[in-house]
Amino acid sequence: MSTPASVKTAVHAVAPLEGDAIWFNGALQNVKLPGAWSDDALSVVEVSSTAGRATGLHADPSHETFYVLEGELLFHLDGTEHRAQAGDTVAIRRGVPHAFLIVSDTARFLVVDAPGTQERFFRAGGEPALDRDFTTAPPPDHERTVAAARRYGVEFLGPPPFAPESVRQTSG
């Protein structure tokens, strides 16, 4: 059972398949811990996506930590590539240029941001998910993503730095 972020409680517990579900450029973002609960100290978002989804090269205003639950991702981190699979953790300091690509059929991972303002970027750039079916996911809205990036300090630096034939869908 989850508690709305507007309610300040000593404990915030969220069961599987609970949280605020958002479609963000082809990925299902499930907000497990909104930044508002911790006075923006951190946020936790569970992300699910499919093969070929990539982010453009970008830099975030927060420290960002990825913990891979299922599948495999290819990260481009400050000019080098790094593969991460289930059980791996990748932490990126704020301002470091990076991108990632889903290389397995599907992937599921946690994204922890400190400070916890990044989930607001996902909310502003995406739309509420009425279901969790990737076949009915709305198409990416790059105009909305760019506006959200400007508002929340995400800096887009270029297209995904991966082999073009690997990229099926781009976020940012």
N, C-alpha and C positions, 0 to 999 in steps of 0.2 A: 504494500500500500504506500503510495507516495503522498507527500504533503506539498501543497502549493508553495512556491518559492516566497510568496508574500507573507507566509506564516513563518515566523522565526521560532524554530524549535531547537532543542538541544541535540536532537538526532534527526537525520534525514535518511529514511530507508526507502528503497525502490525495488520492487520485485521484478523478475524477468518479464519482458514485454510491457513493462510500465515505464513511464516517463513521457515527456513531450516529444512526440514523433514529428519530424520535419523532413520533407524532401528538399535536398539541397544539391542541385545540379547532378542528378542521377544517383545520389547516395541517400540512404536512409539514416538520418541523424536522430538518435534517441537521447535526449538530454536526461542524464541520470542525476546530475547535481548542477543546478543552475548557479551561476556566479553570485546572484543576489543572496543566496542562502548563507554564503561565507563572507558576506560583505566584499565580494569580488576577489577574495584571496585565491580561489581556484574554481574551476568548473570541470565536470566530467561528462563527456559525450561518447556514447557507443555508436560506432559507424558501421554500416553494412553496405557493401557494394559488389559490383560484378566486374569480371575481367575487362580490361581495357579502359577503365575509368582512370583518368589522370588529372592531377592539378597542374595548373601552369606554374612556372617558376615564380615564387613569391617569398616575401618576408613578413613575419607576424610580429605584432607588438607585445607578444607574451612568450614566455618559455613554453614549449609544446612538447609533451611526452606521449609517444605512441606505445601501446602495449597490444601486440597482436594476439587475438584470441583464436582465430581460425584463418587459414589461407596464407597467402604470401604477397608481400608488397616489395616493390623496388623503389628505393629512395634515392634521390639525387640531392646530396647534402654538400653545399658549398663547393660544388665542382666535382665531387666524387660520388660513385654509386655504391649502394649498400643494400643487400637483400635482407629482409626480415620475415620470419615465419612464426607460426604459433609458438608462443612462449617468449619471443624476443621483445626487447624494449629498445626504443630509439628516442633519445631526448635531444631536442634542438633548442639552442639558446635563442632568445628573442633577437630579431634582426638578421639571422643567418638565412641566406637564400636557400630554398629547398623546394622540392616537388616530390610527389610519389605517384606510382602507377600500380594498380591491382594487376598482378600477373597470374594468380590462380583463378579458377572459375568464379569463385566468390571469396570474399574476405570479410572478417568482422574484427574490429579493433576498438580499443578505448583511446580517446584523446583527452589528456589532462592538460589544462592550460592554467598558467599562473602569471599574471593575475587572471581571474576567471571571467573575462569579458568576451572571449571568443565565441561562446554559444550565442551571444547577441548578434554577432556577425552572421552565424548560420540562420538564425531566426529571420533577420532582416533580408538576407539573400535568398531564402527559401520560402516554402509554404507548408502549412500544416499537412501532415500525412493522414489521410482518412483511412488508409489501409497500408499494409506492408508488402504489397505485391509489386515487384519491379516492372512487370508488364504494363501496369497502369500508372507508373511514375510520370509526373509531368516532365516535359523537356526542359533542359537547362535554360535559365533566363539570365543571359550574360549581362544585360543592362542592369537588372536588379542586383546581380552579384557585384558589379563594379560600383554601383551606388552604395551598397552595404560596405564594401571594402574602404571606400573613401570615409564613410562615417565612423568605422571602427578601426582604422589605422592599418589595414592589411595593404601591403604594397605589392602590386603585380609587376613582375620584372621581365616576363616573356612567356612564350608558349611552353608546353611541356618539353623538357629536354631529353625525350626518349625517342626511340626509333618510331617514325610516323606510323608504320604498319602495326605497331603495338597499341596505339592510342585509338580507342573507339569513341570516347566521350571526354570532354574537357570541362573542368571546373575552374573558372577564372582565367 
